[in-house]
Amino acid sequence: MTPTISSDQVNQIVYNLHHDPFEVLGCHLLNNDRSSPRWVVRAYLPNIQAAWIVCPAEHQEYEMEAVYHPNFFECIIETSQLNNYQLRVKEGENERIIYDPYSFPFSNLTEFDLHLFAEGNHHRIYEKLGAHSGEVKEVKGVYFALWAPNARNVSILGDFNQWDGRQHQMRKRFNNVWELFIPGIGVGTHYKYEVKNWEGHIYEKSDPYSFFQEVRPKTASIVADLESYQWQDADWMENRRNQDPLSQPVSVYEVHLGSWLHASSEEKTSVLNGELDPVQVSEWNTGARFLSYYEFADKLIAYVKELGYTHIELLPIAEHPFDGSWGYQVTGYYAPTSRYGRPEDFMYFVDKCHENGIGIILDWVPGHFPKDGHGLAFFDGTHLYEYADSREGEHKEWGTLVFNYGRNEVRNFLVANVLFWFDKYHIDGIRVDAVASMLYRDYLRKDGEWIANEYGGRENLEAADFLRQVNSVLYSYFPGVLSIAEESTSWPMVSCPTYVGGLGFNLKWNMGWMHDILDYFGIDPWFRQFHQNNITFSMWYHHSENYMLALSHDEVVHGKSNMMGKMPGDEWQKYANVRALFSYMFTHPGKKTMFMSMEFGQWSEWNVWGDLEWHLLEYNPHRQLKRFFTELNALYKSEPALYDRDFEEEGFQWIDCSDNRHSVVSFIRWSKNPTEFVIVVCNFTPQPHSHYRIGVPEEGFYTELFNSDARKYGGSNMGNLGGKWTDQWSFHSLPCSLDLCLPPLGVLILKLDRTKTQTIDSRI
């Protein structure tokens, strides 16, 4: 038989040097004679000794010959059509029948897709790139597509080809994307990409767009189907779409799933349900297995619902290789970590949260990524996802790389990633990590280790534009969701809309309030009189942004102690200080976030390798503190004055912020309904005050809705016997006043009861 290709072409295939194997391999028409068409079929089959073409429709087989190479086979066939042929191959003593991937010149990408991607505007690029199961010519298989514009060649490795990069070489389209449809495989297939650069160096990479990955330390991607899960949260999604989250109560329980609770056996009972077994409890800190998403749906949701939080915020659950990174060094941006189960298991968890009236917020990390060899770093043999210059592209203190926000395709990867989590997993918000590190080119960098922007400044203008794009696109698809910035600097208008020049977040963590309040409560109460500004200063700037008050995981690690350990005084005072701090937090304008373990008074710092100290709930003071948070959340959600005007100046009014001698502050929270308001009085010393007078706006009976010093919370039970009538005595520039008993280290919340009336005579 006369060869129809050259040895050079064969060598390009054999040595994986061809940018488009379809030009050589597969089925090709040799002539245009309609009466007697002739076809040539070529296949490169490493480790195969013999091969035949099988035509099922014709019940014919044709033997192939080796050409130029013992594993490069060719056969010429005279037939009118050659559709869906198969290959019978012999490997040693074994034979099997396979489809030829190069007989499926299928593409899921159009020129318009790639045009949008190149612009940075393909909002659902995750439906095009990555691995997608489907059918081509009635044959099931998986379509793979990878953006690696600077690679010389790319192959697919997998459990279906013994991880041999010679067998499934991809073709390059439009000079930047590699693709191939592989028949005969499907959901559950493990795979990687073998990326070869122009120097011949080979990198084995996980799929940046994969939906599922192996449990660490393994790093292969897994083909997954995200469309089979049947969601049950249509009502939740519709209600969310029609609500303004800024006028709703937002009380967030921040959780790291891997250290909230482990389980050593399926039979273990839960302390969360009050079934306390000291033997079982002691086992929980012995390196037992992670709970699954299904188990979290049973245990965590019930616990959070009991406590009354409105949202759960999960520390990053996108796939990450190192447990000790807390999830903040992501390698699989489109894959929920397999530590706790499959993608559909996480969908079930979110669905159950919505069923129980709880929203889900994910920590999202677009500021940096790790250098792990299987990840995004030096992806196609060049600095593809990161800036090439280390003065822009590396956080040396963190040992991570920085995304190149100036490259459209990289921005597209991240913008689409945000939409992906809302689209496929129905999440309700994101908390964007380390925004300050993105906005400033000199963040944690010494002089000479950073590059100024085009105007000579330190601001990263590309990152700012990227964040504006993220938020504007997010709200256009998913109104009613939360986008929260962890931003610790004075960058202006972080939580202002993009159309007025803001970054577009709807909330910003108030890091200034956090530092001031923790400094204040760490001081001996006698000295607090000299630091009144710590608790009042936040209201001077509160309305410059939409602030969220957050006491997060960062405040209970690295030698900072947990909240109980930060407080001065004896044990009773420590509990009282914690209750006073959080009572002030929940009555101060702004949405709320607090980290797991704070709700029951854990003494030790957070340990990512262990569990929370659940055994503490055997002891009454910790159970009382847990009850305190349950009832504080219930009150917060039941009183619109505490949340519906958080970001309006008219929603807050000082009664008195200047009584530093007693370390007392008092204020009014006003609702949108002008007849609805609550009075808050805080005593931040252990000295109680009787006959403490404050002004109030209306006369009548003020019910004591909440007292942080109540006996049921572990307090001394000083208070006002359920409430007080006003006196006709103007005070603090208000028309009438209350004569109150202020408990030690206590916070009172009072509300006018309009159902009670009293004649003047009966009050004399």
Secondary structure, DSSP 8 states (H G I E B T S, - for coil): ---SS-HHHHHHHHTT--S-GGGTSEEEE----TTS-EEEEEEE-TT-SEEEEEETTTTEEEE-EE-SSTTEEEEEEE-S---S-EEEEEETTEEEEEE-GGG----S--HHHHHHHHHT--TTGGGTSEEEEEEETTEEEEEEEEE-TT-SEEEEEETTTTT-TTTSB-EEETTTEEEEEEET--TT-EEEEEEE-TT--EEEE--TT-S-B--TT---EE---SS------HHHHHHHHT--GGGS--EEEEE-HHHH-EES-TT---GGGT---HHHHHHTTS--EE--HHHHHHHHHHHHHHHT-SEEEES--EE-S-GGGTT-S-SEEEEE-TTS--HHHHHHHHHHHHHTT-EEEEEE--S-B---TTSSTTTTSS-SSB-SSHHHHEETTTTEE-B-TTSHHHHHHHHHHHHHHHHHH---EEEETTHHHHHBTTTT--TTSS---TTS-SB-HHHHHHHHHHHHHHHHHSTT-EEEE---S--TTTTS-GGGTS---SEEE-HHHHHHHHHHHTS-GGGGGG-THHHHTHHHHGGGS-EEEEE-GGGGSTT---HHHHS-SSHHHHHHHHHHHHHHHHHSSSEEEEETTGGGT--S---TTS---GGGGGSHHHHHHHHHHHHHHHHHHH-GGGTTTTT-GGGEEEEEEEETTTTEEEEEEE-SSTT-EEEEEEE-SS--EEEEEEEESS-SEEEEEEETT-GGGTS---S-TTEEE-BS--BTTBSEEEEEEE-TTEEEEEEEETT----TGGG-
